[in-house]
Protein backbone atom coordinates (compact mmCIF):
# COMPACT_ATOMS: atom_id res chain seq x y z
CA UNK A 1 0.00 0.00 0.00
CA UNK A 2 1.20 3.47 -0.82
CA UNK A 3 -0.07 6.50 1.08
CA UNK A 4 0.50 10.17 0.41
CA UNK A 5 1.48 12.77 3.06
CA UNK A 6 -2.18 13.09 4.06
CA UNK A 7 -2.21 9.31 4.76
CA UNK A 8 -4.66 8.74 1.89
CA UNK A 9 -4.19 5.60 -0.21
CA UNK A 10 -2.80 6.17 -3.71
CA UNK A 11 -4.11 3.82 -6.43
CA UNK A 12 -2.91 5.43 -9.66
CA UNK A 13 0.84 4.74 -9.58
CA UNK A 14 2.85 4.14 -12.74
CA UNK A 15 6.40 2.88 -13.26
CA UNK A 16 7.53 6.50 -13.77
CA UNK A 17 6.59 7.20 -10.13
CA UNK A 18 9.40 4.91 -8.87
CA UNK A 19 13.18 4.74 -9.09
CA UNK A 20 14.79 1.39 -8.27
CA UNK A 21 18.55 1.04 -7.86
CA UNK A 22 20.79 -1.85 -6.93
CA UNK A 23 24.13 -0.65 -5.49
CA UNK A 24 23.50 2.67 -7.22
CA UNK A 25 22.77 1.12 -10.62
CA UNK A 26 19.39 2.06 -12.06
CA UNK A 27 17.18 -1.00 -12.60
CA UNK A 28 14.28 -1.46 -15.01
CA UNK A 29 10.98 -1.54 -13.17
CA UNK A 30 7.69 -3.03 -14.35
CA UNK A 31 4.40 -3.13 -12.51
CA UNK A 32 2.18 -6.17 -12.74
CA UNK A 33 -1.05 -5.69 -14.60
CA UNK A 34 -4.26 -6.00 -12.65
CA UNK A 35 -4.87 -9.67 -11.82
CA UNK A 36 -8.55 -9.17 -11.07
CA UNK A 37 -9.65 -10.89 -14.30
CA UNK A 38 -7.83 -14.16 -13.67
CA UNK A 39 -9.83 -17.24 -12.61
CA UNK A 40 -10.27 -17.67 -8.86
CA UNK A 41 -10.20 -20.76 -6.65
CA UNK A 42 -11.73 -19.84 -3.29
CA UNK A 43 -12.11 -21.89 -0.12
CA UNK A 44 -14.70 -20.62 2.36
CA UNK A 45 -13.32 -21.87 5.69
CA UNK A 46 -15.89 -21.67 8.52
CA UNK A 47 -15.39 -22.41 12.20
CA UNK A 48 -18.27 -24.48 13.53
CA UNK A 49 -16.71 -25.38 16.88
CA UNK A 50 -15.33 -23.38 19.78
CA UNK A 51 -16.67 -19.82 19.72
CA UNK A 52 -17.88 -20.42 16.15
CA UNK A 53 -20.75 -22.55 17.42
CA UNK A 54 -22.35 -19.38 18.80
CA UNK A 55 -21.89 -17.55 15.49
CA UNK A 56 -23.42 -20.09 13.09
CA UNK A 57 -26.65 -18.16 12.44
CA UNK A 58 -24.58 -15.19 11.20
CA UNK A 59 -22.91 -17.32 8.51
CA UNK A 60 -26.13 -17.27 6.47
CA UNK A 61 -25.21 -13.83 5.14
CA UNK A 62 -22.03 -15.24 3.55
CA UNK A 63 -23.80 -17.16 0.81
CA UNK A 64 -25.38 -14.15 -0.92
CA UNK A 65 -22.13 -12.22 -0.49
CA UNK A 66 -20.09 -14.78 -2.49
CA UNK A 67 -21.13 -13.55 -5.92
CA UNK A 68 -20.22 -9.97 -4.96
CA UNK A 69 -16.82 -11.09 -3.67
CA UNK A 70 -16.01 -13.25 -6.70
CA UNK A 71 -17.33 -10.96 -9.40
CA UNK A 72 -17.63 -12.12 -12.98
CA UNK A 73 -14.38 -14.07 -13.30
CA UNK A 74 -14.32 -17.84 -13.86
CA UNK A 75 -14.27 -19.43 -10.41
CA UNK A 76 -14.40 -22.54 -8.28
CA UNK A 77 -15.56 -22.44 -4.66
CA UNK A 78 -15.12 -25.05 -1.94
CA UNK A 79 -16.56 -24.96 1.58
CA UNK A 80 -14.67 -26.30 4.60
CA UNK A 81 -16.02 -26.48 8.14
CA UNK A 82 -13.83 -27.01 11.17
CA UNK A 83 -13.79 -27.48 14.90
CA UNK A 84 -11.02 -29.75 16.28
CA UNK A 85 -10.45 -30.90 12.71
CA UNK A 86 -11.41 -29.69 9.23
CA UNK A 87 -13.94 -31.40 6.97
CA UNK A 88 -14.73 -30.77 3.31
CA UNK A 89 -18.41 -29.81 3.14
CA UNK A 90 -18.43 -28.95 -0.60
CA UNK A 91 -15.64 -29.73 -3.06
CA UNK A 92 -14.70 -27.11 -5.66
CA UNK A 93 -17.62 -26.13 -7.85
CA UNK A 94 -18.35 -23.24 -10.19
CA UNK A 95 -21.96 -23.36 -8.91
CA UNK A 96 -22.40 -20.64 -6.27
CA UNK A 97 -25.80 -22.08 -5.35
CA UNK A 98 -24.10 -25.37 -4.42
CA UNK A 99 -21.57 -23.47 -2.28
CA UNK A 100 -24.40 -21.52 -0.63
CA UNK A 101 -26.26 -24.78 0.02
CA UNK A 102 -23.12 -26.20 1.69
CA UNK A 103 -22.84 -23.15 3.94
CA UNK A 104 -26.51 -23.53 4.92
CA UNK A 105 -26.00 -27.28 5.52
CA UNK A 106 -23.10 -26.47 7.85
CA UNK A 107 -25.30 -24.01 9.73
CA UNK A 108 -28.10 -26.57 10.01
CA UNK A 109 -25.68 -29.28 11.21
CA UNK A 110 -24.54 -27.09 14.12
CA UNK A 111 -22.79 -29.84 16.09
CA UNK A 112 -19.17 -28.70 16.29
CA UNK A 113 -17.07 -29.57 19.32
CA UNK A 114 -15.14 -27.11 21.53
CA UNK A 115 -12.10 -27.03 19.23
CA UNK A 116 -10.91 -24.25 16.96
CA UNK A 117 -8.01 -25.77 15.03
CA UNK A 118 -7.57 -22.75 12.75
CA UNK A 119 -4.05 -23.59 11.52
CA UNK A 120 -5.02 -27.19 10.77
CA UNK A 121 -7.99 -25.97 8.73
CA UNK A 122 -5.85 -23.44 6.86
CA UNK A 123 -3.36 -26.21 6.02
CA UNK A 124 -6.22 -28.43 4.85
CA UNK A 125 -7.64 -25.61 2.71
CA UNK A 126 -4.25 -24.81 1.16
CA UNK A 127 -3.85 -28.49 0.27
CA UNK A 128 -7.21 -28.32 -1.55
CA UNK A 129 -6.09 -25.18 -3.40
CA UNK A 130 -2.77 -26.78 -4.35
CA UNK A 131 -4.70 -29.23 -6.57
CA UNK A 132 -6.35 -26.45 -8.60
CA UNK A 133 -5.05 -25.44 -12.04
CA UNK A 134 -1.99 -23.16 -11.85
CA UNK A 135 -3.67 -20.35 -13.78
CA UNK A 136 -6.16 -19.87 -10.91
CA UNK A 137 -5.55 -17.29 -8.19
CA UNK A 138 -5.85 -18.94 -4.78
CA UNK A 139 -7.75 -17.43 -1.87
CA UNK A 140 -9.24 -18.46 1.46
CA UNK A 141 -12.08 -16.67 3.21
CA UNK A 142 -11.51 -17.61 6.85
CA UNK A 143 -14.37 -16.98 9.27
CA UNK A 144 -13.27 -17.83 12.80
CA UNK A 145 -12.38 -16.63 16.23
CA UNK A 146 -8.89 -15.19 16.62
CA UNK A 147 -7.43 -17.83 18.95
CA UNK A 148 -6.41 -21.26 17.73
CA UNK A 149 -7.39 -24.13 20.02
CA UNK A 150 -5.85 -27.51 19.29
CA UNK A 151 -4.03 -27.31 15.95
CA UNK A 152 -1.28 -29.81 15.31
CA UNK A 153 0.18 -27.69 12.48
CA UNK A 154 2.70 -25.15 13.78
CA UNK A 155 2.40 -21.49 12.81
CA UNK A 156 5.71 -21.44 10.91
CA UNK A 157 4.65 -24.51 8.90
CA UNK A 158 1.28 -22.94 8.08
CA UNK A 159 2.92 -19.70 6.96
CA UNK A 160 5.39 -21.55 4.74
CA UNK A 161 2.58 -23.57 3.14
CA UNK A 162 0.52 -20.45 2.50
CA UNK A 163 3.50 -18.60 1.05
CA UNK A 164 4.60 -21.53 -1.13
CA UNK A 165 1.19 -21.64 -2.82
CA UNK A 166 0.79 -17.86 -3.15
CA UNK A 167 -2.54 -18.05 -1.31
CA UNK A 168 -4.32 -14.89 -0.16
CA UNK A 169 -6.25 -15.12 3.10
CA UNK A 170 -9.15 -12.84 3.88
CA UNK A 171 -10.28 -13.15 7.47
CA UNK A 172 -13.50 -12.29 9.26
CA UNK A 173 -12.96 -12.64 13.00
CA UNK A 174 -15.29 -12.69 15.93
C-alpha contacts under 8 A as a table, 3 or more apart, distances in Angstrom:
res1	aa1	res2	aa2	distance
1	X	9	X	7.00
1	X	10	X	7.73
2	X	9	X	5.83
2	X	10	X	5.63
2	X	11	X	7.73
3	X	6	X	7.53
3	X	7	X	5.10
3	X	8	X	5.17
3	X	9	X	4.41
3	X	10	X	5.52
4	X	7	X	5.20
4	X	8	X	5.56
4	X	9	X	6.58
4	X	10	X	6.62
5	X	8	X	7.44
10	X	13	X	7.05
13	X	17	X	6.28
14	X	17	X	5.49
14	X	18	X	7.64
14	X	31	X	7.44
15	X	18	X	5.69
15	X	29	X	6.37
15	X	30	X	6.15
15	X	31	X	6.38
16	X	19	X	7.54
18	X	29	X	7.91
19	X	26	X	7.39
19	X	27	X	7.83
19	X	29	X	7.80
20	X	26	X	6.00
20	X	27	X	5.50
20	X	28	X	7.33
20	X	29	X	6.86
21	X	24	X	5.26
21	X	25	X	5.05
21	X	26	X	4.41
21	X	27	X	5.34
22	X	25	X	5.14
22	X	26	X	6.61
22	X	27	X	6.78
32	X	35	X	7.92
34	X	37	X	7.46
35	X	38	X	5.69
36	X	73	X	7.93
37	X	73	X	5.79
38	X	73	X	6.56
38	X	74	X	7.46
38	X	135	X	7.45
38	X	136	X	6.55
38	X	137	X	6.71
39	X	73	X	5.59
39	X	74	X	4.70
39	X	75	X	5.42
39	X	135	X	6.99
39	X	136	X	4.82
39	X	137	X	6.15
40	X	70	X	7.56
40	X	73	X	7.03
40	X	74	X	6.43
40	X	75	X	4.64
40	X	76	X	6.42
40	X	136	X	5.09
40	X	137	X	4.78
40	X	138	X	6.15
40	X	139	X	7.44
41	X	75	X	5.70
41	X	76	X	4.84
41	X	77	X	5.96
41	X	92	X	7.85
41	X	129	X	6.86
41	X	132	X	7.14
41	X	136	X	5.94
41	X	137	X	6.01
41	X	138	X	5.08
41	X	139	X	6.33
42	X	75	X	7.57
42	X	76	X	6.27
42	X	77	X	4.83
42	X	78	X	6.36
42	X	129	X	7.77
42	X	138	X	6.13
42	X	139	X	4.86
42	X	140	X	5.53
42	X	141	X	7.24
43	X	77	X	5.73
43	X	78	X	4.73
43	X	79	X	5.67
43	X	80	X	6.95
43	X	125	X	6.46
43	X	129	X	7.61
43	X	139	X	6.48
43	X	140	X	4.74
43	X	141	X	6.19
44	X	77	X	7.30
44	X	78	X	6.19
44	X	79	X	4.79
44	X	80	X	6.11
44	X	140	X	5.94
44	X	141	X	4.81
44	X	142	X	6.27
44	X	143	X	7.82
45	X	79	X	6.08
45	X	80	X	4.76
45	X	81	X	5.88
45	X	82	X	7.54
45	X	121	X	7.38
45	X	122	X	7.72
45	X	125	X	7.42
45	X	140	X	6.79
45	X	141	X	5.89
45	X	142	X	4.76
45	X	143	X	6.15
46	X	52	X	7.99
46	X	79	X	7.71
46	X	80	X	6.18
46	X	81	X	4.82
46	X	82	X	6.31
46	X	142	X	6.19
46	X	143	X	4.99
46	X	144	X	6.32
47	X	50	X	7.65
47	X	52	X	5.08
47	X	53	X	7.49
47	X	81	X	5.78
47	X	82	X	4.96
47	X	83	X	5.96
47	X	116	X	6.79
47	X	118	X	7.85
47	X	143	X	6.26
47	X	144	X	5.09
47	X	145	X	7.67
48	X	51	X	7.92
48	X	52	X	4.85
48	X	53	X	5.00
48	X	56	X	6.78
48	X	81	X	6.17
48	X	82	X	5.63
48	X	83	X	5.57
48	X	106	X	7.72
48	X	107	X	8.00
48	X	110	X	6.82
48	X	111	X	7.46
48	X	112	X	5.12
48	X	113	X	7.80
49	X	52	X	5.15
49	X	53	X	4.96
49	X	82	X	6.60
49	X	83	X	4.11
49	X	84	X	7.20
49	X	111	X	7.58
49	X	112	X	4.16
49	X	113	X	4.86
49	X	114	X	5.21
49	X	115	X	5.43
49	X	116	X	5.91
50	X	53	X	5.96
50	X	83	X	6.56
50	X	112	X	7.43
50	X	113	X	6.45
50	X	114	X	4.13
50	X	115	X	4.91
50	X	116	X	5.32
50	X	149	X	7.98
51	X	54	X	5.77
51	X	55	X	7.10
51	X	114	X	7.67
51	X	116	X	7.77
51	X	144	X	7.97
51	X	145	X	6.38
52	X	55	X	4.98
52	X	56	X	6.34
52	X	116	X	7.99
52	X	144	X	6.27
52	X	145	X	6.68
53	X	56	X	5.66
53	X	110	X	6.77
53	X	111	X	7.69
53	X	112	X	6.44
54	X	57	X	7.77
55	X	58	X	5.58
55	X	59	X	7.06
56	X	59	X	5.37
56	X	60	X	7.69
56	X	107	X	5.49
56	X	110	X	7.17
57	X	60	X	6.07
57	X	107	X	6.59
58	X	61	X	6.25
59	X	62	X	5.45
59	X	63	X	7.75
59	X	103	X	7.40
59	X	107	X	7.20
60	X	63	X	6.12
60	X	103	X	7.19
60	X	104	X	6.46
60	X	107	X	7.53
61	X	64	X	6.07
61	X	65	X	6.61
62	X	65	X	5.04
62	X	66	X	6.36
62	X	100	X	7.91
62	X	103	X	7.96
63	X	66	X	5.50
63	X	99	X	7.37
63	X	100	X	4.63
63	X	103	X	6.82
64	X	67	X	6.59
64	X	68	X	7.77
64	X	100	X	7.45
65	X	68	X	5.36
65	X	69	X	6.30
66	X	69	X	5.07
66	X	70	X	6.05
66	X	96	X	7.35
67	X	70	X	5.18
67	X	71	X	5.76
67	X	96	X	7.21
68	X	71	X	5.39
70	X	73	X	6.85
70	X	75	X	7.42
74	X	94	X	7.67
75	X	93	X	7.92
75	X	94	X	5.58
76	X	92	X	5.28
76	X	93	X	4.85
76	X	94	X	4.44
76	X	95	X	7.63
77	X	91	X	7.46
77	X	92	X	4.85
77	X	93	X	5.30
77	X	94	X	6.24
77	X	95	X	7.74
77	X	96	X	7.25
77	X	99	X	6.55
78	X	88	X	7.77
78	X	89	X	7.70
78	X	90	X	5.29
78	X	91	X	4.84
78	X	92	X	4.28
78	X	93	X	6.51
78	X	99	X	6.66
79	X	88	X	6.33
79	X	89	X	5.42
79	X	90	X	4.92
79	X	91	X	6.71
79	X	92	X	7.78
79	X	99	X	6.50
79	X	102	X	6.68
79	X	103	X	6.96
80	X	86	X	6.60
80	X	87	X	5.67
80	X	88	X	4.66
80	X	89	X	5.34
80	X	90	X	6.95
80	X	121	X	7.86
80	X	125	X	7.32
81	X	86	X	5.72
81	X	87	X	5.47
81	X	88	X	6.59
81	X	89	X	6.47
81	X	106	X	7.09
82	X	85	X	5.38
82	X	86	X	4.11
82	X	87	X	6.08
82	X	112	X	7.59
82	X	116	X	7.04
82	X	117	X	7.09
82	X	118	X	7.74
82	X	121	X	6.42
83	X	86	X	6.54
83	X	112	X	5.69
83	X	113	X	5.89
83	X	114	X	6.78
83	X	115	X	4.67
83	X	116	X	4.78
83	X	117	X	6.02
84	X	113	X	6.77
84	X	114	X	7.18
84	X	115	X	4.16
84	X	116	X	5.54
84	X	117	X	5.15
84	X	149	X	7.67
84	X	150	X	6.39
84	X	151	X	7.41
85	X	115	X	7.76
85	X	116	X	7.90
85	X	117	X	6.13
85	X	120	X	6.85
85	X	121	X	6.79
86	X	117	X	7.78
86	X	120	X	7.03
86	X	121	X	5.08
86	X	124	X	6.90
88	X	91	X	6.52
89	X	102	X	6.11
89	X	106	X	7.43
90	X	93	X	7.82
90	X	98	X	7.71
90	X	99	X	6.54
90	X	102	X	5.90
93	X	96	X	7.45
93	X	98	X	7.37
93	X	99	X	7.33
95	X	98	X	5.37
95	X	99	X	6.65
96	X	99	X	4.96
96	X	100	X	6.05
97	X	100	X	4.96
97	X	101	X	6.03
98	X	101	X	4.97
98	X	102	X	6.24
99	X	102	X	5.05
99	X	103	X	6.36
100	X	103	X	5.09
100	X	104	X	6.27
101	X	104	X	5.07
101	X	105	X	6.05
102	X	105	X	4.92
102	X	106	X	6.17
103	X	106	X	5.14
103	X	107	X	6.34
104	X	107	X	4.98
104	X	108	X	6.13
105	X	108	X	5.01
105	X	109	X	6.03
106	X	109	X	5.09
106	X	110	X	6.47
107	X	110	X	5.42
112	X	115	X	7.83
115	X	149	X	5.58
115	X	150	X	6.27
116	X	145	X	7.80
116	X	147	X	7.58
116	X	148	X	5.46
116	X	149	X	4.67
116	X	150	X	6.45
116	X	151	X	7.60
117	X	120	X	5.39
117	X	121	X	6.30
117	X	148	X	5.50
117	X	149	X	5.29
117	X	150	X	5.08
117	X	151	X	4.36
117	X	152	X	7.86
118	X	121	X	5.17
118	X	122	X	6.18
118	X	144	X	7.53
118	X	147	X	7.92
118	X	148	X	5.32
118	X	149	X	7.40
118	X	151	X	6.59
119	X	122	X	5.00
119	X	123	X	6.13
119	X	148	X	7.04
119	X	151	X	5.78
119	X	152	X	7.80
119	X	153	X	5.97
119	X	154	X	7.29
119	X	155	X	6.91
119	X	158	X	6.38
120	X	123	X	5.12
120	X	124	X	6.17
120	X	151	X	5.28
120	X	152	X	6.45
120	X	153	X	5.50
121	X	124	X	4.93
121	X	125	X	6.04
122	X	125	X	5.01
122	X	126	X	6.07
122	X	158	X	7.26
123	X	126	X	5.14
123	X	127	X	6.21
123	X	153	X	7.51
123	X	158	X	6.04
123	X	161	X	7.11
123	X	162	X	7.79
124	X	127	X	5.16
124	X	128	X	6.47
125	X	128	X	5.07
125	X	129	X	6.32
125	X	140	X	7.43
126	X	129	X	4.94
126	X	130	X	6.04
126	X	161	X	7.22
126	X	162	X	6.60
126	X	165	X	7.45
126	X	167	X	7.39
127	X	130	X	5.04
127	X	131	X	6.92
128	X	131	X	5.69
128	X	132	X	7.35
129	X	132	X	5.36
129	X	138	X	6.39
130	X	165	X	6.67
132	X	136	X	6.98
133	X	136	X	5.79
134	X	137	X	7.78
137	X	167	X	7.55
138	X	165	X	7.78
138	X	166	X	6.92
138	X	167	X	4.88
138	X	168	X	6.33
139	X	167	X	5.27
139	X	168	X	4.60
139	X	169	X	5.68
139	X	170	X	7.49
140	X	167	X	7.26
140	X	168	X	6.29
140	X	169	X	4.77
140	X	170	X	6.12
141	X	169	X	6.03
141	X	170	X	4.87
141	X	171	X	5.81
141	X	172	X	7.61
142	X	169	X	6.93
142	X	170	X	6.10
142	X	171	X	4.68
142	X	172	X	6.18
143	X	171	X	5.88
143	X	172	X	4.77
143	X	173	X	5.89
143	X	174	X	7.98
144	X	171	X	7.69
144	X	172	X	6.58
144	X	173	X	5.20
144	X	174	X	6.35
145	X	148	X	7.70
145	X	173	X	5.17
145	X	174	X	4.90
146	X	173	X	6.01
146	X	174	X	6.90
148	X	151	X	6.74
151	X	154	X	7.39
153	X	157	X	6.55
153	X	158	X	6.57
154	X	157	X	5.30
154	X	158	X	6.28
155	X	158	X	5.07
155	X	159	X	6.14
156	X	159	X	5.14
156	X	160	X	6.18
157	X	160	X	5.15
157	X	161	X	6.19
158	X	161	X	5.15
158	X	162	X	6.16
159	X	162	X	5.13
159	X	163	X	6.04
160	X	163	X	5.09
160	X	164	X	5.93
161	X	164	X	5.15
161	X	165	X	6.42
162	X	165	X	5.49
162	X	166	X	6.21
162	X	167	X	5.44
162	X	168	X	7.83
163	X	166	X	5.05
163	X	167	X	6.50
164	X	167	X	7.94
